[in-house]
Amino acid sequence: MAFGVSGSKTNQISRTKTYSADTTFMLNNAGKKVDGTTHGAQKEVSEEFYVTDSDAFSNQVVEGAHGTNLVTNCTQNEVNQDYAKFTVSRTVLPDDSSYSS
C-alpha cells in the first residue's frame, strides 16, 4: 500500500489517472447490442497543487496545440479556510512515452 503521491512535484496534493476508450456497438435487427469495438484509447491525468506565494496560477491551455500529451483543462480554486489550489488536466495518447506510466 502506497501513501502520498509518487514522484510528486513541489506542492502537489493529488494525481488522478483515468484510462478510457470510445466504444462502437453492432446491433442486431431488434436493436440489441451483440458486439462491440473500442477505439481512440487515451489517458486523462489530473494533478492538483497548492499555490504558494511564489507561484502564480498560469493557464496552460493553449488553443491550437497538437501532439500526444495535451493540456485540456486548468482550474484555479480559492475557498475560505483552505489554501488556494490549482488543477491541470492532460490527455495523453497511446503513442506518448508517458502513456503506460
C-alpha positions as CSV (number, residue, x, y, z in Angstrom):
1,M,0.0,0.0,0.0
2,A,1.4,3.4,-1.0
3,F,1.0,6.7,0.8
4,G,1.1,10.0,-0.9
5,V,1.7,11.0,-4.5
6,S,4.6,9.0,-6.1
7,G,7.2,11.2,-7.8
8,S,5.3,14.2,-6.6
9,K,6.2,17.7,-7.8
10,T,6.5,20.7,-5.5
11,N,3.3,21.4,-3.5
12,Q,1.4,18.5,-5.3
13,I,-1.7,17.3,-3.5
14,S,-3.0,14.6,-5.8
15,R,-2.8,12.9,-9.1
16,T,-5.6,11.0,-10.8
17,K,-5.1,8.8,-13.9
18,T,-8.1,7.7,-15.9
19,Y,-7.8,5.4,-19.0
20,S,-10.7,5.3,-21.5
21,A,-11.6,4.4,-25.0
22,D,-14.5,5.2,-27.3
23,T,-16.8,2.2,-28.0
24,T,-18.8,1.4,-31.1
25,F,-21.5,-1.3,-30.9
26,M,-23.0,-3.6,-33.5
27,L,-26.8,-4.1,-33.1
28,N,-29.0,-7.0,-34.2
29,N,-32.3,-6.4,-36.0
30,A,-34.1,-6.0,-32.7
31,G,-31.7,-3.2,-31.7
32,K,-29.8,-5.3,-29.0
33,K,-26.1,-4.8,-28.7
34,V,-24.4,-8.0,-29.9
35,D,-20.8,-7.0,-30.4
36,G,-18.5,-4.0,-29.6
37,T,-15.2,-2.5,-30.6
38,T,-13.1,0.0,-28.7
39,H,-11.0,2.7,-30.4
40,G,-9.5,6.1,-29.6
41,A,-7.8,5.0,-26.3
42,Q,-6.4,7.8,-24.2
43,K,-5.3,8.5,-20.6
44,E,-6.5,11.6,-18.7
45,V,-4.2,12.8,-16.0
46,S,-5.3,15.4,-13.4
47,E,-2.8,16.9,-10.9
48,E,-3.7,19.2,-8.1
49,F,-1.3,21.6,-6.4
50,Y,-1.3,24.2,-3.6
51,V,-0.5,27.7,-4.8
52,T,2.3,29.2,-2.8
53,D,3.2,32.9,-2.5
54,S,5.9,32.5,-5.1
55,D,3.6,30.6,-7.5
56,A,1.2,32.4,-9.8
57,F,-1.7,30.5,-11.4
58,S,-1.0,30.2,-15.1
59,N,-3.4,29.0,-17.7
60,Q,-1.6,26.2,-19.5
61,V,-4.4,25.6,-22.0
62,V,-3.2,26.7,-25.5
63,E,-5.6,26.9,-28.4
64,G,-4.3,25.0,-31.4
65,A,-1.9,22.8,-29.5
66,H,-1.1,19.5,-31.1
67,G,0.8,16.3,-30.1
68,T,0.3,13.3,-27.9
69,N,0.3,15.0,-24.5
70,L,-2.2,17.9,-24.4
71,V,-3.3,20.2,-21.6
72,T,-7.1,20.1,-21.7
73,N,-8.1,21.9,-18.6
74,C,-6.6,24.3,-15.9
75,T,-8.6,25.2,-12.9
76,Q,-7.9,27.6,-10.0
77,N,-9.8,27.0,-6.8
78,E,-10.0,29.5,-3.9
79,V,-12.2,28.9,-0.9
80,N,-12.4,30.2,2.6
81,Q,-10.5,28.2,5.3
82,D,-8.2,26.5,2.8
83,Y,-5.1,27.3,0.7
84,A,-5.6,28.2,-3.0
85,K,-5.2,25.3,-5.3
86,F,-4.9,24.7,-9.0
87,T,-5.5,21.6,-11.1
88,V,-4.0,20.8,-14.5
89,S,-5.6,18.0,-16.7
90,R,-3.9,16.5,-19.7
91,T,-5.0,14.0,-22.3
92,V,-2.2,11.5,-23.1
93,L,-2.5,9.4,-26.3
94,P,-1.1,5.8,-26.5
95,D,1.9,6.9,-28.7
96,D,3.2,9.2,-25.9
97,S,6.1,7.7,-23.8
98,S,4.2,8.6,-20.5
99,Y,1.1,6.7,-21.5
100,S,1.8,3.5,-19.6
101,S,3.2,5.1,-16.5
